[in-house]
Amino acid sequence: MVIKEDKHRFVVIIEKNTFQKFKNLAQKEKRSASNLASKLITDYVDNNK
């Protein structure tokens, strides 16, 4: 997979149990965990300028 030049990747370390719960939440929204994380971060930054 190639990341576009206007995108950036970073790693977040969390507990396995928390990640599993997060994946379940993403599945309920028909998203991948990374897509949901991206949306949450984007929304947070946009709402806290």
The first five atom37 places (N, CA, C, CB, O) and aatype in JSON, in Angstrom:
{
  "aatype": [12, 19, 9, 11, 6, 3, 11, 8, 1, 13, 19, 19, 9, 9, 6, 11, 2, 16, 13, 5, 11, 13, 11, 2, 10, 0, 5, 11, 6, 11, 1, 15, 0, 15, 2, 10, 0, 15, 11, 10, 9, 16, 3, 18, 19, 3, 2, 2, 11],
  "atom_mask": [
    [1, 1, 1, 1, 1],
    [1, 1, 1, 1, 1],
    [1, 1, 1, 1, 1],
    [1, 1, 1, 1, 1],
    [1, 1, 1, 1, 1],
    [1, 1, 1, 1, 1],
    [1, 1, 1, 1, 1],
    [1, 1, 1, 1, 1],
    [1, 1, 1, 1, 1],
    [1, 1, 1, 1, 1],
    [1, 1, 1, 1, 1],
    [1, 1, 1, 1, 1],
    [1, 1, 1, 1, 1],
    [1, 1, 1, 1, 1],
    [1, 1, 1, 1, 1],
    [1, 1, 1, 1, 1],
    [1, 1, 1, 1, 1],
    [1, 1, 1, 1, 1],
    [1, 1, 1, 1, 1],
    [1, 1, 1, 1, 1],
    [1, 1, 1, 1, 1],
    [1, 1, 1, 1, 1],
    [1, 1, 1, 1, 1],
    [1, 1, 1, 1, 1],
    [1, 1, 1, 1, 1],
    [1, 1, 1, 1, 1],
    [1, 1, 1, 1, 1],
    [1, 1, 1, 1, 1],
    [1, 1, 1, 1, 1],
    [1, 1, 1, 1, 1],
    [1, 1, 1, 1, 1],
    [1, 1, 1, 1, 1],
    [1, 1, 1, 1, 1],
    [1, 1, 1, 1, 1],
    [1, 1, 1, 1, 1],
    [1, 1, 1, 1, 1],
    [1, 1, 1, 1, 1],
    [1, 1, 1, 1, 1],
    [1, 1, 1, 1, 1],
    [1, 1, 1, 1, 1],
    [1, 1, 1, 1, 1],
    [1, 1, 1, 1, 1],
    [1, 1, 1, 1, 1],
    [1, 1, 1, 1, 1],
    [1, 1, 1, 1, 1],
    [1, 1, 1, 1, 1],
    [1, 1, 1, 1, 1],
    [1, 1, 1, 1, 1],
    [1, 1, 1, 1, 1]
  ],
  "atom_positions": [
    [[0.85, -1.17, 0.0], [0.0, 0.0, 0.0], [0.9, 1.24, 0.0], [-0.97, 0.0, 1.23], [1.9, 1.3, 0.72]],
    [[0.53, 2.19, -0.8], [1.28, 3.44, -0.89], [0.46, 4.55, -0.23], [1.6, 3.81, -2.37], [-0.74, 4.68, -0.47]],
    [[1.13, 5.32, 0.61], [0.48, 6.45, 1.27], [0.71, 7.68, 0.41], [1.01, 6.66, 2.72], [1.83, 7.97, 0.02]],
    [[-0.37, 8.39, 0.12], [-0.26, 9.6, -0.68], [0.61, 10.63, 0.03], [-1.66, 10.18, -0.97], [0.74, 10.6, 1.25]],
    [[1.19, 11.52, -0.74], [2.08, 12.54, -0.17], [1.36, 13.48, 0.79], [2.71, 13.35, -1.28], [2.0, 14.09, 1.65]],
    [[0.04, 13.63, 0.67], [-0.7, 14.52, 1.56], [-1.21, 13.79, 2.8], [-1.86, 15.15, 0.81], [-2.0, 14.35, 3.56]],
    [[-0.78, 12.56, 3.01], [-1.2, 11.77, 4.17], [0.02, 11.47, 5.03], [-1.89, 10.45, 3.72], [1.15, 11.54, 4.57]],
    [[-0.23, 11.13, 6.29], [0.85, 10.78, 7.21], [0.39, 9.6, 8.06], [1.25, 12.0, 8.11], [-0.79, 9.51, 8.41]],
    [[1.29, 8.72, 8.37], [0.97, 7.55, 9.18], [1.69, 7.66, 10.52], [1.37, 6.24, 8.45], [2.84, 8.12, 10.58]],
    [[1.01, 7.25, 11.61], [1.68, 7.15, 12.9], [1.11, 5.97, 13.66], [1.52, 8.46, 13.71], [0.02, 5.49, 13.34]],
    [[1.84, 5.51, 14.64], [1.46, 4.32, 15.39], [0.96, 4.73, 16.77], [2.64, 3.32, 15.51], [1.54, 5.6, 17.42]],
    [[-0.11, 4.09, 17.21], [-0.65, 4.31, 18.54], [-0.62, 2.96, 19.26], [-2.11, 4.92, 18.49], [-1.11, 1.96, 18.73]],
    [[-0.07, 2.94, 20.45], [-0.01, 1.71, 21.23], [-1.11, 1.76, 22.29], [1.41, 1.53, 21.89], [-1.14, 2.65, 23.14]],
    [[-2.03, 0.77, 22.23], [-3.12, 0.7, 23.2], [-3.26, -0.75, 23.66], [-4.47, 1.22, 22.59], [-2.71, -1.66, 23.04]],
    [[-3.99, -0.95, 24.73], [-4.24, -2.29, 25.25], [-5.01, -3.12, 24.23], [-5.03, -2.22, 26.57], [-5.83, -2.59, 23.48]],
    [[-4.75, -4.42, 24.19], [-5.42, -5.31, 23.25], [-6.93, -5.28, 23.44], [-4.9, -6.74, 23.39], [-7.68, -5.27, 22.47]],
    [[-7.37, -5.28, 24.7], [-8.79, -5.26, 24.99], [-9.46, -4.0, 24.45], [-9.02, -5.36, 26.5], [-10.55, -4.06, 23.89]],
    [[-8.8, -2.86, 24.62], [-9.33, -1.6, 24.12], [-9.39, -1.62, 22.6], [-8.46, -0.42, 24.59], [-10.37, -1.17, 22.01]],
    [[-8.35, -2.15, 21.96], [-8.35, -2.22, 20.5], [-9.47, -3.12, 19.99], [-6.99, -2.73, 20.0], [-10.11, -2.79, 18.99]],
    [[-9.71, -4.24, 20.66], [-10.8, -5.13, 20.23], [-12.15, -4.43, 20.34], [-10.8, -6.43, 21.07], [-12.99, -4.55, 19.45]],
    [[-12.35, -3.7, 21.42], [-13.6, -2.93, 21.58], [-13.72, -1.87, 20.49], [-13.66, -2.26, 22.98], [-14.8, -1.65, 19.95]],
    [[-12.6, -1.22, 20.17], [-12.59, -0.2, 19.12], [-12.92, -0.82, 17.77], [-11.23, 0.49, 19.06], [-13.69, -0.24, 17.0]],
    [[-12.34, -2.0, 17.47], [-12.65, -2.69, 16.21], [-14.13, -3.04, 16.14], [-11.81, -3.96, 16.07], [-14.74, -2.94, 15.07]],
    [[-14.72, -3.44, 17.27], [-16.15, -3.76, 17.29], [-16.99, -2.52, 17.01], [-16.54, -4.36, 18.65], [-17.99, -2.6, 16.28]],
    [[-16.6, -1.39, 17.58], [-17.31, -0.13, 17.3], [-17.21, 0.23, 15.82], [-16.75, 1.02, 18.17], [-18.19, 0.64, 15.21]],
    [[-16.03, 0.07, 15.27], [-15.84, 0.37, 13.84], [-16.7, -0.54, 12.98], [-14.36, 0.22, 13.45], [-17.3, -0.08, 12.0]],
    [[-16.76, -1.8, 13.33], [-17.56, -2.76, 12.57], [-19.03, -2.38, 12.57], [-17.39, -4.17, 13.13], [-19.72, -2.51, 11.55]],
    [[-19.52, -1.9, 13.71], [-20.92, -1.47, 13.82], [-21.21, -0.31, 12.87], [-21.25, -1.05, 15.25], [-22.33, -0.17, 12.39]],
    [[-20.19, 0.51, 12.6], [-20.34, 1.64, 11.68], [-19.92, 1.28, 10.26], [-19.53, 2.83, 12.17], [-19.86, 2.14, 9.38]],
    [[-19.62, -0.02, 10.04], [-19.19, -0.51, 8.74], [-17.94, 0.23, 8.25], [-20.31, -0.37, 7.71], [-17.85, 0.66, 7.1]],
    [[-16.97, 0.37, 9.17], [-15.69, 1.02, 8.89], [-14.57, 0.09, 9.34], [-15.6, 2.41, 9.61], [-14.78, -0.85, 10.1]],
    [[-13.38, 0.37, 8.85], [-12.21, -0.29, 9.41], [-11.78, 0.48, 10.65], [-11.03, -0.38, 8.35], [-12.18, 1.63, 10.84]],
    [[-10.99, -0.15, 11.49], [-10.5, 0.53, 12.69], [-9.68, 1.75, 12.31], [-9.67, -0.43, 13.56], [-9.81, 2.81, 12.94]],
    [[-8.84, 1.62, 11.29], [-8.0, 2.77, 10.9], [-8.84, 3.9, 10.33], [-6.94, 2.33, 9.88], [-8.54, 5.07, 10.55]],
    [[-9.9, 3.56, 9.59], [-10.77, 4.59, 9.04], [-11.5, 5.33, 10.16], [-11.78, 3.98, 8.06], [-11.63, 6.56, 10.12]],
    [[-11.98, 4.59, 11.15], [-12.67, 5.23, 12.28], [-11.7, 6.1, 13.08], [-13.31, 4.17, 13.19], [-12.06, 7.2, 13.49]],
    [[-10.49, 5.61, 13.3], [-9.49, 6.4, 14.02], [-9.19, 7.7, 13.27], [-8.2, 5.59, 14.22], [-9.09, 8.76, 13.88]],
    [[-9.04, 7.6, 11.97], [-8.77, 8.79, 11.16], [-9.91, 9.79, 11.27], [-8.56, 8.39, 9.69], [-9.68, 10.99, 11.41]],
    [[-11.15, 9.3, 11.2], [-12.32, 10.17, 11.31], [-12.36, 10.84, 12.69], [-13.61, 9.39, 11.06], [-12.61, 12.04, 12.78]],
    [[-12.12, 10.07, 13.75], [-12.15, 10.63, 15.1], [-11.09, 11.71, 15.28], [-11.97, 9.53, 16.14], [-11.37, 12.76, 15.86]],
    [[-9.89, 11.45, 14.81], [-8.82, 12.43, 14.94], [-9.13, 13.68, 14.14], [-7.49, 11.83, 14.48], [-8.97, 14.8, 14.64]],
    [[-9.59, 13.51, 12.91], [-9.94, 14.65, 12.06], [-11.04, 15.49, 12.69], [-10.37, 14.18, 10.66], [-10.94, 16.72, 12.75]],
    [[-12.09, 14.83, 13.18], [-13.2, 15.54, 13.83], [-12.72, 16.28, 15.07], [-14.32, 14.57, 14.19], [-13.12, 17.42, 15.31]],
    [[-11.88, 15.64, 15.87], [-11.37, 16.26, 17.08], [-10.56, 17.51, 16.76], [-10.52, 15.28, 17.87], [-10.76, 18.55, 17.39]],
    [[-9.67, 17.41, 15.81], [-8.83, 18.56, 15.43], [-9.69, 19.68, 14.87], [-7.76, 18.14, 14.39], [-9.5, 20.84, 15.22]],
    [[-10.64, 19.34, 14.0], [-11.51, 20.37, 13.4], [-12.37, 21.08, 14.46], [-12.41, 19.74, 12.34], [-12.65, 22.27, 14.33]],
    [[-12.79, 20.35, 15.49], [-13.65, 20.94, 16.52], [-12.88, 21.65, 17.63], [-14.5, 19.87, 17.12], [-13.48, 22.27, 18.5]],
    [[-11.55, 21.57, 17.6], [-10.74, 22.17, 18.67], [-9.67, 23.09, 18.14], [-10.1, 21.09, 19.51], [-8.56, 23.15, 18.66]],
    [[-10.01, 23.82, 17.1], [-9.06, 24.78, 16.52], [-8.92, 25.99, 17.4], [-9.49, 25.2, 15.12], [-8.16, 26.9, 17.07]]
  ]
}
